Amino acid sequence: MRTKNLAQLYDLAPLDWAPVAASLDGLTQAPGTGGPDRHSHWLTTLDADGSPHVTGIGAIWFDGAYWVVSGRSVRKGRNLERDPRCSIAVATGDYDTVVDGRAELVTDPAAVARVATVLQDGGWPCEPDDSGTALTAPYSAPSAGPAPWHVYRVTPTRATALLVHDPGGATSWSFD
């Protein structure tokens, strides 16, 4: 991992990645859990013409990656499958963070089941479908399209965080 201090101009020390990554653990979109009543994640994908597409999503961070659920036929799913480069942004209590990465469709039933468990713990009553390679639930965000919903693992390639309280700071990390 390479670290770049973006706040050196202000004589601020670079931030450490470990507390930033720890701040991403356990964030949900359940009401009352942060932000203006919750934590909203924003996914940026690339349309076929190269223009950005930004949409709010339910994303979870664990095992050193973001995990995103989407229908494969909706815009974000089509974009991720055509061009896996994407970014996810979120404001936590301490950091404004953007994680750039590459999305990969997850088809391993054990991994899909693990994601379902984490999402259930966050309040979404999903479960693996009959194939074990996608999720189903009584409801999802309208932008996810109809069930089944597929899981994408976003492996970080770069991250940037701003510490939003004193002493402040801004740092980017490139992951090998």
Backbone hydrogen bonds in HBPLUS format (Angstrom, degrees):
<---DONOR---> <-ACCEPTOR-->    atom                        ^
c    i                          cat <-CA-CA->   ^        H-A-AA   ^      H-
h    n   atom  resd res      DA  || num        DHA   H-A  angle D-A-AA Bond
n    s   type  num  typ     dist DA aas  dist angle  dist       angle   num
A0002-ARG N   A0174-SER O   2.84 MM 172  5.08 159.5  1.88 147.3 153.9     1
A0174-SER N   A0002-ARG O   2.86 MM 172  5.08 154.8  1.93 143.3 151.6     2
A0004-LYS N   A0172-SER O   2.81 MM 168  5.21 156.8  1.86 160.4 161.9     3
A0172-SER N   A0004-LYS O   2.93 MM 168  5.21 160.6  1.96 148.0 154.5     4
A0006-LEU N   A0170-ALA O   2.74 MM 164  5.01 143.6  1.87 136.0 143.1     5
A0010-TYR N   A0007-ALA O   2.99 MM   3  5.56 147.7  2.10 114.1 122.5     6
A0012-LEU N   A0007-ALA O   3.35 MM   5  5.58 165.3  2.38 138.7 138.1     7
A0011-ASP N   A0008-GLN O   2.90 MM   3  4.90 160.7  1.93 116.3 116.2     8
A0020-VAL N   A0017-TRP O   3.02 MM   3  5.16 117.0  2.43 102.9 119.3     9
A0021-ALA N   A0017-TRP O   2.85 MM   4  6.08 168.8  1.86 170.2 173.0    10
A0022-ALA N   A0018-ALA O   2.91 MM   4  6.07 156.4  1.97 148.0 155.4    11
A0023-SER N   A0019-PRO O   2.98 MM   4  6.12 139.1  2.15 135.4 145.1    12
A0023-SER N   A0020-VAL O   3.04 MM   3  5.14 125.7  2.35  97.1 111.4    13
A0024-LEU N   A0021-ALA O   3.06 MM   3  5.29 146.9  2.17 104.0 113.9    14
A0025-ASP N   A0022-ALA O   3.24 MM   3  5.35 139.5  2.42  99.5 109.8    15
A0032-GLY N   A0037-ASP O   2.33 MM   5  4.50 133.1  1.53 145.0 155.3    16
A0037-ASP N   A0034-GLY O   2.77 MM   3  5.06 107.0  2.31 126.7 145.7    17
A0057-ILE N   A0041-HIS O   2.99 MM  16  5.57 160.1  2.03 142.1 145.9    18
A0042-TRP N   A0089-ALA O   2.89 MM  47  5.07 151.7  1.97 144.4 152.4    19
A0089-ALA N   A0042-TRP O   2.86 MM  47  5.07 154.2  1.93 139.9 148.2    20
A0043-LEU N   A0055-THR O   2.85 MM  12  5.41 166.3  1.87 162.7 158.0    21
A0055-THR N   A0043-LEU O   2.93 MM  12  5.41 152.9  2.01 147.3 156.0    22
A0044-THR N   A0087-SER O   2.79 MM  43  5.09 161.6  1.83 150.9 154.9    23
A0087-SER N   A0044-THR O   3.03 MM  43  5.09 148.3  2.13 138.1 146.4    24
A0045-THR N   A0053-HIS O   2.87 MM   8  5.22 158.4  1.91 149.8 154.2    25
A0053-HIS N   A0045-THR O   2.87 MM   8  5.22 151.4  1.95 148.5 148.8    26
A0047-ASP N   A0051-SER O   2.81 MM   4  5.36 172.5  1.82 170.4 167.8    27
A0050-GLY N   A0047-ASP O   2.84 MM   3  5.20 161.5  1.88 118.1 122.4    28
A0060-ILE N   A0067-TRP O   3.07 MM   7  5.28 159.4  2.11 144.5 151.1    29
A0067-TRP N   A0060-ILE O   2.74 MM   7  5.28 144.8  1.86 153.1 164.7    30
A0062-PHE N   A0065-ALA O   3.05 MM   3  5.70 153.3  2.13 164.9 168.8    31
A0065-ALA N   A0062-PHE O   3.21 MM   3  5.70 152.4  2.29 112.7 119.5    32
A0066-TYR N   A0154-VAL O   3.18 MM  88  5.00 160.4  2.22 145.8 143.9    33
A0154-VAL N   A0066-TYR O   2.72 MM  88  5.00 172.7  1.73 151.5 153.8    34
A0068-VAL N   A0152-TYR O   2.87 MM  84  5.13 162.7  1.90 151.2 156.9    35
A0152-TYR N   A0068-VAL O   2.76 MM  84  5.13 156.8  1.81 157.0 163.0    36
A0070-SER N   A0150-HIS O   2.91 MM  80  5.39 156.6  1.97 149.9 157.1    37
A0150-HIS N   A0070-SER O   2.76 MM  80  5.39 157.1  1.81 142.0 140.9    38
A0071-GLY N   A0144-ALA O   2.93 MM  73  5.26 122.5  2.27 127.5 143.1    39
A0078-ARG N   A0074-VAL O   2.85 MM   4  6.07 167.8  1.87 166.8 171.0    40
A0079-ASN N   A0075-ARG O   2.83 MM   4  5.99 161.4  1.86 152.4 158.2    41
A0080-LEU N   A0076-LYS O   2.89 MM   4  6.07 162.0  1.92 147.7 152.2    42
A0081-GLU N   A0077-GLY O   3.03 MM   4  6.22 152.7  2.11 147.2 154.3    43
A0082-ARG N   A0078-ARG O   2.97 MM   4  6.16 146.3  2.09 146.9 156.0    44
A0083-ASP N   A0079-ASN O   2.81 MM   4  5.86 169.9  1.82 159.6 162.6    45
A0103-ALA N   A0084-PRO O   2.81 MM  19  4.75 158.0  1.85 126.7 132.5    46
A0086-CYS N   A0101-GLY O   3.00 MM  15  5.59 153.6  2.07 150.2 151.7    47
A0101-GLY N   A0086-CYS O   2.88 MM  15  5.59 160.5  1.92 158.8 158.5    48
A0088-ILE N   A0099-VAL O   2.85 MM  11  5.26 151.4  1.93 140.8 150.0    49
A0099-VAL N   A0088-ILE O   2.82 MM  11  5.26 164.5  1.84 152.8 157.0    50
A0090-VAL N   A0097-THR O   2.94 MM   7  5.51 154.9  2.00 156.2 162.7    51
A0097-THR N   A0090-VAL O   2.89 MM   7  5.51 179.0  1.89 167.1 167.3    52
A0092-THR N   A0095-TYR O   2.74 MM   3  5.25 173.3  1.75 168.7 167.5    53
A0164-VAL N   A0094-ASP O   2.85 MM  70  5.59 169.3  1.86 150.7 154.4    54
A0096-ASP N   A0162-LEU O   3.01 MM  66  5.18 151.9  2.09 141.7 150.3    55
A0162-LEU N   A0096-ASP O   2.90 MM  66  5.18 149.6  2.00 143.0 153.0    56
A0098-VAL N   A0160-THR O   2.90 MM  62  5.31 157.5  1.95 155.7 162.0    57
A0160-THR N   A0098-VAL O   2.87 MM  62  5.31 153.8  1.93 152.1 160.2    58
A0100-ASP N   A0158-ARG O   2.77 MM  58  5.10 156.6  1.82 147.0 154.3    59
A0157-THR N   A0100-ASP O   2.81 MM  57  5.76 166.4  1.83 139.8 142.1    60
A0158-ARG N   A0100-ASP O   3.34 MM  58  5.10 165.4  2.36 131.6 129.8    61
A0102-ARG N   A0155-THR O   3.09 MM  53  5.44 149.1  2.19 138.3 144.4    62
A0155-THR N   A0102-ARG O   3.01 MM  53  5.44 153.2  2.08 151.3 143.2    63
A0104-GLU N   A0153-ARG O   2.89 MM  49  5.28 139.5  2.06 131.9 144.5    64
A0153-ARG N   A0104-GLU O   2.90 MM  49  5.28 160.4  1.94 150.6 150.0    65
A0106-VAL N   A0151-VAL O   2.80 MM  45  5.45 171.7  1.81 157.8 155.2    66
A0111-ALA N   A0108-ASP O   3.05 MM   3  5.39 118.2  2.45 108.1 122.6    67
A0112-VAL N   A0108-ASP O   2.97 MM   4  6.25 162.8  2.00 160.4 166.0    68
A0113-ALA N   A0109-PRO O   2.90 MM   4  6.01 157.9  1.95 145.5 151.5    69
A0114-ARG N   A0110-ALA O   3.00 MM   4  6.21 150.1  2.09 140.8 148.8    70
A0115-VAL N   A0111-ALA O   2.98 MM   4  6.27 159.5  2.03 151.2 155.9    71
A0116-ALA N   A0112-VAL O   2.94 MM   4  6.20 158.0  1.99 148.2 154.6    72
A0117-THR N   A0113-ALA O   2.99 MM   4  6.27 153.5  2.06 146.5 153.0    73
A0118-VAL N   A0114-ARG O   3.05 MM   4  6.39 161.5  2.09 152.1 156.3    74
A0119-LEU N   A0115-VAL O   2.89 MM   4  6.12 164.0  1.92 156.8 161.4    75
A0120-GLN N   A0116-ALA O   2.81 MM   4  5.98 152.9  1.88 148.3 156.3    76
A0121-ASP N   A0117-THR O   2.95 MM   4  6.20 156.2  2.01 148.7 154.8    77
A0122-GLY N   A0118-VAL O   3.12 MM   4  6.42 131.4  2.36 136.1 149.0    78
A0122-GLY N   A0119-LEU O   3.05 MM   3  4.94 129.5  2.32  91.9 106.0    79
A0124-TRP N   A0119-LEU O   3.04 MM   5  5.60 163.5  2.07 146.1 141.0    80
A0123-GLY N   A0120-GLN O   2.94 MM   3  5.08 159.6  1.99 106.2 112.7    81
A0126-CYS N   A0124-TRP O   2.83 MM   2  5.70 139.7  1.99 106.0  94.6    82
A0127-GLU N   A0136-THR O   2.89 MM   9  5.61 146.7  2.00 157.5 167.9    83
A0136-THR N   A0127-GLU O   2.86 MM   9  5.61 153.6  1.93 159.6 167.7    84
A0129-ASP N   A0134-ALA O   2.81 MM   5  5.65 157.5  1.86 140.4 142.2    85
A0132-GLY N   A0129-ASP O   2.95 MM   3  5.28 140.5  2.11 108.2 119.8    86
A0135-LEU N   A0149-TRP O   2.65 MM  14  5.01 167.7  1.66 152.0 156.6    87
A0149-TRP N   A0135-LEU O   2.84 MM  14  5.01 165.1  1.87 143.8 148.7    88
A0144-ALA N   A0141-ALA O   2.92 MM   3  5.47 163.8  1.95 120.7 126.2    89
A0145-GLY N   A0142-PRO O   3.34 MM   3  5.93 168.7  2.35 115.5 118.8    90
A0175-PHE N   A0157-THR O   2.90 MM  18  5.01 166.5  1.92 126.2 130.8    91
A0159-ALA N   A0173-TRP O   2.90 MM  14  5.24 148.0  2.00 145.9 152.9    92
A0173-TRP N   A0159-ALA O   2.76 MM  14  5.24 155.0  1.82 152.1 159.2    93
A0161-ALA N   A0171-THR O   2.93 MM  10  5.65 160.1  1.97 162.8 169.4    94
A0171-THR N   A0161-ALA O   3.06 MM  10  5.65 157.3  2.11 156.3 163.4    95
A0163-LEU N   A0169-GLY O   2.92 MM   6  5.15 158.6  1.97 135.6 142.7    96
A0168-GLY N   A0165-HIS O   2.71 MM   3  5.36 119.7  2.08 143.6 137.0    97
